Amino acid sequence: MKQFTLLLAAGLAVQAAIAGPAPYFQWRSKLNGALACSQTPLGPGWEKFAGPYRDAHCEKLIVAK
C-alpha cells in the first residue's frame, strides 16, 4: 500500500511538472471599455475581448494548429 501511494504521488508530481501555464485573455470593461489582460475573469463587469495570449502583456497570440 505504501509503495502504491508513493508511485501515485510521483505520477501526480510528474504530471504537474509538464503542465503548461494558463493562457491570458484581454478583458473589456462593460462600464467604460477599458482593456485589461488576465488569466482569470475579472468579474461581472468585464467581458472576454480577445485571446488567448502567451504573455501577461497580451502581445503574443497563441496560434492554433
Biopython code that builds the backbone (N, CA, C, O; Angstrom):
import numpy as np
from Bio.PDB.StructureBuilder import StructureBuilder

atoms = [
    (1, "MET", "N", (0.832, -1.202, 0.000)),
    (1, "MET", "CA", (0.000, 0.000, 0.000)),
    (1, "MET", "C", (0.871, 1.257, 0.000)),
    (1, "MET", "O", (0.576, 2.231, -0.694)),
    (2, "LYS", "N", (1.948, 1.222, 0.789)),
    (2, "LYS", "CA", (2.831, 2.382, 0.868)),
    (2, "LYS", "C", (3.507, 2.645, -0.480)),
    (2, "LYS", "O", (3.671, 3.796, -0.885)),
    (3, "GLN", "N", (3.898, 1.568, -1.171)),
    (3, "GLN", "CA", (4.540, 1.718, -2.480)),
    (3, "GLN", "C", (3.563, 2.304, -3.497)),
    (3, "GLN", "O", (3.940, 3.146, -4.313)),
    (4, "PHE", "N", (2.321, 1.862, -3.446)),
    (4, "PHE", "CA", (1.303, 2.384, -4.353)),
    (4, "PHE", "C", (1.097, 3.879, -4.129)),
    (4, "PHE", "O", (0.980, 4.641, -5.088)),
    (5, "THR", "N", (1.054, 4.293, -2.882)),
    (5, "THR", "CA", (0.878, 5.710, -2.550)),
    (5, "THR", "C", (2.053, 6.539, -3.060)),
    (5, "THR", "O", (1.861, 7.625, -3.604)),
    (6, "LEU", "N", (3.270, 6.026, -2.882)),
    (6, "LEU", "CA", (4.455, 6.739, -3.370)),
    (6, "LEU", "C", (4.455, 6.820, -4.890)),
    (6, "LEU", "O", (4.801, 7.858, -5.456)),
    (7, "LEU", "N", (4.073, 5.741, -5.552)),
    (7, "LEU", "CA", (4.010, 5.723, -7.013)),
    (7, "LEU", "C", (2.958, 6.709, -7.518)),
    (7, "LEU", "O", (3.194, 7.428, -8.489)),
    (8, "LEU", "N", (1.826, 6.742, -6.876)),
    (8, "LEU", "CA", (0.766, 7.677, -7.250)),
    (8, "LEU", "C", (1.219, 9.120, -7.048)),
    (8, "LEU", "O", (0.966, 9.966, -7.905)),
    (9, "ALA", "N", (1.875, 9.411, -5.944)),
    (9, "ALA", "CA", (2.372, 10.762, -5.676)),
    (9, "ALA", "C", (3.421, 11.167, -6.709)),
    (9, "ALA", "O", (3.424, 12.309, -7.169)),
    (10, "ALA", "N", (4.300, 10.255, -7.075)),
    (10, "ALA", "CA", (5.316, 10.550, -8.088)),
    (10, "ALA", "C", (4.671, 10.817, -9.445)),
    (10, "ALA", "O", (5.089, 11.715, -10.176)),
    (11, "GLY", "N", (3.657, 10.035, -9.772)),
    (11, "GLY", "CA", (2.950, 10.242, -11.041)),
    (11, "GLY", "C", (2.262, 11.595, -11.104)),
    (11, "GLY", "O", (2.282, 12.256, -12.142)),
    (12, "LEU", "N", (1.658, 12.007, -10.010)),
    (12, "LEU", "CA", (1.000, 13.315, -9.965)),
    (12, "LEU", "C", (2.012, 14.450, -10.037)),
    (12, "LEU", "O", (1.743, 15.486, -10.644)),
    (13, "ALA", "N", (3.172, 14.261, -9.422)),
    (13, "ALA", "CA", (4.212, 15.287, -9.471)),
    (13, "ALA", "C", (4.741, 15.451, -10.887)),
    (13, "ALA", "O", (4.979, 16.575, -11.331)),
    (14, "VAL", "N", (4.925, 14.355, -11.596)),
    (14, "VAL", "CA", (5.385, 14.422, -12.986)),
    (14, "VAL", "C", (4.338, 15.114, -13.852)),
    (14, "VAL", "O", (4.681, 15.938, -14.700)),
    (15, "GLN", "N", (3.083, 14.790, -13.649)),
    (15, "GLN", "CA", (2.001, 15.406, -14.425)),
    (15, "GLN", "C", (1.960, 16.919, -14.201)),
    (15, "GLN", "O", (1.769, 17.681, -15.149)),
    (16, "ALA", "N", (2.135, 17.348, -12.974)),
    (16, "ALA", "CA", (2.130, 18.778, -12.668)),
    (16, "ALA", "C", (3.350, 19.472, -13.254)),
    (16, "ALA", "O", (3.270, 20.637, -13.642)),
    (17, "ALA", "N", (4.465, 18.778, -13.323)),
    (17, "ALA", "CA", (5.697, 19.380, -13.840)),
    (17, "ALA", "C", (5.627, 19.637, -15.332)),
    (17, "ALA", "O", (6.256, 20.578, -15.818)),
    (18, "ILE", "N", (4.876, 18.825, -16.080)),
    (18, "ILE", "CA", (4.819, 19.008, -17.531)),
    (18, "ILE", "C", (3.616, 19.842, -17.977)),
    (18, "ILE", "O", (3.468, 20.124, -19.166)),
    (19, "ALA", "N", (2.780, 20.227, -17.056)),
    (19, "ALA", "CA", (1.616, 21.042, -17.393)),
    (19, "ALA", "C", (2.055, 22.453, -17.782)),
    (19, "ALA", "O", (2.983, 23.001, -17.186)),
    (20, "GLY", "N", (1.403, 23.034, -18.761)),
    (20, "GLY", "CA", (1.730, 24.380, -19.209)),
    (20, "GLY", "C", (0.950, 25.429, -18.439)),
    (20, "GLY", "O", (0.000, 25.105, -17.727)),
    (21, "PRO", "N", (1.349, 26.686, -18.581)),
    (21, "PRO", "CA", (0.636, 27.765, -17.901)),
    (21, "PRO", "C", (-0.712, 28.046, -18.574)),
    (21, "PRO", "O", (-0.910, 27.735, -19.748)),
    (22, "ALA", "N", (-1.608, 28.623, -17.828)),
    (22, "ALA", "CA", (-2.907, 29.000, -18.374)),
    (22, "ALA", "C", (-2.730, 30.178, -19.329)),
    (22, "ALA", "O", (-1.866, 31.026, -19.106)),
    (23, "PRO", "N", (-3.536, 30.241, -20.388)),
    (23, "PRO", "CA", (-3.418, 31.363, -21.322)),
    (23, "PRO", "C", (-3.992, 32.652, -20.734)),
    (23, "PRO", "O", (-4.807, 32.622, -19.812)),
    (24, "TYR", "N", (-3.556, 33.765, -21.277)),
    (24, "TYR", "CA", (-4.072, 35.084, -20.890)),
    (24, "TYR", "C", (-5.118, 35.518, -21.914)),
    (24, "TYR", "O", (-5.074, 35.105, -23.073)),
    (25, "PHE", "N", (-6.045, 36.342, -21.482)),
    (25, "PHE", "CA", (-7.066, 36.903, -22.362)),
    (25, "PHE", "C", (-7.163, 38.397, -22.109)),
    (25, "PHE", "O", (-6.868, 38.873, -21.012)),
    (26, "GLN", "N", (-7.578, 39.131, -23.131)),
    (26, "GLN", "CA", (-7.891, 40.550, -22.941)),
    (26, "GLN", "C", (-9.346, 40.639, -22.527)),
    (26, "GLN", "O", (-10.218, 40.002, -23.119)),
    (27, "TRP", "N", (-9.593, 41.432, -21.508)),
    (27, "TRP", "CA", (-10.944, 41.641, -20.991)),
    (27, "TRP", "C", (-11.316, 43.099, -21.172)),
    (27, "TRP", "O", (-10.488, 43.980, -20.942)),
    (28, "ARG", "N", (-12.553, 43.370, -21.584)),
    (28, "ARG", "CA", (-13.029, 44.736, -21.801)),
    (28, "ARG", "C", (-14.096, 45.072, -20.767)),
    (28, "ARG", "O", (-15.014, 44.292, -20.512)),
    (29, "SER", "N", (-13.948, 46.254, -20.181)),
    (29, "SER", "CA", (-14.910, 46.723, -19.189)),
    (29, "SER", "C", (-16.231, 47.065, -19.862)),
    (29, "SER", "O", (-16.247, 47.730, -20.898)),
    (30, "LYS", "N", (-17.330, 46.618, -19.285)),
    (30, "LYS", "CA", (-18.662, 46.973, -19.798)),
    (30, "LYS", "C", (-19.017, 48.409, -19.433)),
    (30, "LYS", "O", (-19.903, 49.005, -20.045)),
    (31, "LEU", "N", (-18.334, 48.966, -18.441)),
    (31, "LEU", "CA", (-18.620, 50.312, -17.972)),
    (31, "LEU", "C", (-18.027, 51.382, -18.877)),
    (31, "LEU", "O", (-18.730, 52.294, -19.314)),
    (32, "ASN", "N", (-16.709, 51.268, -19.162)),
    (32, "ASN", "CA", (-16.062, 52.337, -19.940)),
    (32, "ASN", "C", (-15.196, 51.837, -21.088)),
    (32, "ASN", "O", (-14.528, 52.642, -21.738)),
    (33, "GLY", "N", (-15.184, 50.527, -21.360)),
    (33, "GLY", "CA", (-14.432, 49.988, -22.486)),
    (33, "GLY", "C", (-12.943, 49.812, -22.247)),
    (33, "GLY", "O", (-12.206, 49.499, -23.181)),
    (34, "ALA", "N", (-12.481, 50.008, -21.011)),
    (34, "ALA", "CA", (-11.057, 49.836, -20.709)),
    (34, "ALA", "C", (-10.663, 48.376, -20.916)),
    (34, "ALA", "O", (-11.476, 47.474, -20.716)),
    (35, "LEU", "N", (-9.401, 48.145, -21.322)),
    (35, "LEU", "CA", (-8.906, 46.796, -21.560)),
    (35, "LEU", "C", (-7.944, 46.380, -20.448)),
    (35, "LEU", "O", (-7.174, 47.193, -19.938)),
    (36, "ALA", "N", (-8.003, 45.098, -20.083)),
    (36, "ALA", "CA", (-7.091, 44.537, -19.103)),
    (36, "ALA", "C", (-6.696, 43.141, -19.571)),
    (36, "ALA", "O", (-7.444, 42.485, -20.296)),
    (37, "CYS", "N", (-5.522, 42.698, -19.153)),
    (37, "CYS", "CA", (-5.019, 41.378, -19.525)),
    (37, "CYS", "C", (-4.962, 40.508, -18.269)),
    (37, "CYS", "O", (-4.337, 40.886, -17.278)),
    (38, "SER", "N", (-5.619, 39.335, -18.313)),
    (38, "SER", "CA", (-5.668, 38.475, -17.136)),
    (38, "SER", "C", (-5.915, 37.029, -17.547)),
    (38, "SER", "O", (-6.487, 36.760, -18.604)),
    (39, "GLN", "N", (-5.475, 36.099, -16.694)),
    (39, "GLN", "CA", (-5.737, 34.687, -16.930)),
    (39, "GLN", "C", (-7.133, 34.289, -16.459)),
    (39, "GLN", "O", (-7.695, 33.304, -16.939)),
    (40, "THR", "N", (-7.680, 35.033, -15.541)),
    (40, "THR", "CA", (-8.977, 34.688, -14.960)),
    (40, "THR", "C", (-9.968, 35.831, -15.176)),
    (40, "THR", "O", (-9.557, 36.981, -15.330)),
    (41, "PRO", "N", (-11.252, 35.533, -15.188)),
    (41, "PRO", "CA", (-12.256, 36.591, -15.335)),
    (41, "PRO", "C", (-12.129, 37.623, -14.209)),
    (41, "PRO", "O", (-11.810, 37.278, -13.071)),
    (42, "LEU", "N", (-12.381, 38.882, -14.542)),
    (42, "LEU", "CA", (-12.213, 39.960, -13.570)),
    (42, "LEU", "C", (-13.496, 40.289, -12.821)),
    (42, "LEU", "O", (-13.473, 41.098, -11.893)),
    (43, "GLY", "N", (-14.600, 39.686, -13.201)),
    (43, "GLY", "CA", (-15.859, 39.921, -12.509)),
    (43, "GLY", "C", (-16.991, 40.142, -13.490)),
    (43, "GLY", "O", (-16.784, 40.078, -14.702)),
    (44, "PRO", "N", (-18.186, 40.402, -12.982)),
    (44, "PRO", "CA", (-19.355, 40.531, -13.851)),
    (44, "PRO", "C", (-19.340, 41.768, -14.745)),
    (44, "PRO", "O", (-20.073, 41.809, -15.732)),
    (45, "GLY", "N", (-18.542, 42.758, -14.435)),
    (45, "GLY", "CA", (-18.488, 43.977, -15.237)),
    (45, "GLY", "C", (-17.507, 43.895, -16.397)),
    (45, "GLY", "O", (-17.255, 44.897, -17.067)),
    (46, "TRP", "N", (-16.950, 42.713, -16.640)),
    (46, "TRP", "CA", (-15.953, 42.537, -17.693)),
    (46, "TRP", "C", (-16.384, 41.427, -18.639)),
    (46, "TRP", "O", (-17.020, 40.458, -18.224)),
    (47, "GLU", "N", (-16.027, 41.580, -19.941)),
    (47, "GLU", "CA", (-16.312, 40.544, -20.918)),
    (47, "GLU", "C", (-15.039, 40.204, -21.681)),
    (47, "GLU", "O", (-14.189, 41.065, -21.910)),
    (48, "LYS", "N", (-14.918, 38.935, -22.073)),
    (48, "LYS", "CA", (-13.734, 38.490, -22.808)),
    (48, "LYS", "C", (-13.715, 39.194, -24.156)),
    (48, "LYS", "O", (-14.713, 39.186, -24.876)),
    (49, "PHE", "N", (-12.573, 39.809, -24.504)),
    (49, "PHE", "CA", (-12.464, 40.613, -25.713)),
    (49, "PHE", "C", (-11.604, 39.942, -26.775)),
    (49, "PHE", "O", (-12.002, 39.884, -27.938)),
    (50, "ALA", "N", (-10.424, 39.430, -26.397)),
    (50, "ALA", "CA", (-9.517, 38.814, -27.364)),
    (50, "ALA", "C", (-8.634, 37.796, -26.659)),
    (50, "ALA", "O", (-8.492, 37.802, -25.436)),
    (51, "GLY", "N", (-8.053, 36.932, -27.461)),
    (51, "GLY", "CA", (-7.121, 35.958, -26.892)),
    (51, "GLY", "C", (-7.343, 34.596, -27.488)),
    (51, "GLY", "O", (-8.199, 34.452, -28.361)),
    (52, "PRO", "N", (-6.636, 33.620, -27.073)),
    (52, "PRO", "CA", (-5.706, 33.551, -25.955)),
    (52, "PRO", "C", (-4.313, 34.068, -26.308)),
    (52, "PRO", "O", (-3.894, 34.032, -27.465)),
    (53, "TYR", "N", (-3.607, 34.550, -25.288)),
    (53, "TYR", "CA", (-2.250, 35.067, -25.435)),
    (53, "TYR", "C", (-1.295, 34.241, -24.578)),
    (53, "TYR", "O", (-1.697, 33.586, -23.616)),
    (54, "ARG", "N", (-0.014, 34.293, -24.957)),
    (54, "ARG", "CA", (1.027, 33.556, -24.253)),
    (54, "ARG", "C", (1.610, 34.346, -23.089)),
    (54, "ARG", "O", (2.102, 33.751, -22.129)),
    (55, "ASP", "N", (1.565, 35.677, -23.155)),
    (55, "ASP", "CA", (2.258, 36.523, -22.179)),
    (55, "ASP", "C", (1.289, 37.412, -21.413)),
    (55, "ASP", "O", (0.137, 37.589, -21.810)),
    (56, "ALA", "N", (1.777, 37.968, -20.308)),
    (56, "ALA", "CA", (0.951, 38.775, -19.417)),
    (56, "ALA", "C", (0.677, 40.185, -19.958)),
    (56, "ALA", "O", (-0.089, 40.941, -19.360)),
    (57, "HIS", "N", (1.298, 40.535, -21.084)),
    (57, "HIS", "CA", (1.032, 41.834, -21.709)),
    (57, "HIS", "C", (0.021, 41.705, -22.848)),
    (57, "HIS", "O", (-0.316, 42.696, -23.496)),
    (58, "CYS", "N", (-0.461, 40.490, -23.090)),
    (58, "CYS", "CA", (-1.401, 40.211, -24.174)),
    (58, "CYS", "C", (-0.878, 40.697, -25.520)),
    (58, "CYS", "O", (-1.580, 41.372, -26.273)),
    (59, "GLU", "N", (0.377, 40.338, -25.807)),
    (59, "GLU", "CA", (1.012, 40.724, -27.079)),
    (59, "GLU", "C", (1.273, 39.530, -27.979)),
    (59, "GLU", "O", (1.190, 39.661, -29.200)),
    (60, "LYS", "N", (1.587, 38.365, -27.415)),
    (60, "LYS", "CA", (1.951, 37.189, -28.200)),
    (60, "LYS", "C", (0.769, 36.226, -28.277)),
    (60, "LYS", "O", (0.524, 35.456, -27.348)),
    (61, "LEU", "N", (0.046, 36.275, -29.381)),
    (61, "LEU", "CA", (-1.127, 35.434, -29.568)),
    (61, "LEU", "C", (-0.734, 33.964, -29.676)),
    (61, "LEU", "O", (0.304, 33.649, -30.257)),
    (62, "ILE", "N", (-1.528, 33.076, -29.138)),
    (62, "ILE", "CA", (-1.312, 31.650, -29.292)),
    (62, "ILE", "C", (-1.962, 31.243, -30.599)),
    (62, "ILE", "O", (-3.162, 31.439, -30.795)),
    (63, "VAL", "N", (-1.167, 30.674, -31.492)),
    (63, "VAL", "CA", (-1.656, 30.272, -32.801)),
    (63, "VAL", "C", (-2.135, 28.830, -32.733)),
    (63, "VAL", "O", (-1.392, 27.941, -32.317)),
    (64, "ALA", "N", (-3.387, 28.599, -33.144)),
    (64, "ALA", "CA", (-3.936, 27.238, -33.149)),
    (64, "ALA", "C", (-3.369, 26.461, -34.332)),
    (64, "ALA", "O", (-3.191, 26.989, -35.429)),
    (65, "LYS", "N", (-3.096, 25.195, -34.066)),
    (65, "LYS", "CA", (-2.537, 24.341, -35.126)),
    (65, "LYS", "C", (-3.617, 23.725, -35.967)),
    (65, "LYS", "O", (-3.323, 22.981, -36.901)),
]
sb = StructureBuilder()
sb.init_structure("model")
sb.init_model(0)
sb.init_chain("A")
sb.init_seg("    ")
for serial, (resi, resn, name, xyz) in enumerate(atoms, 1):
    if name == "N":
        sb.init_residue(resn, " ", resi, " ")
    sb.init_atom(name, np.array(xyz, "f"), 0.0, 1.0, " ", f" {name:<3s}", serial, name[0])
structure = sb.get_structure()
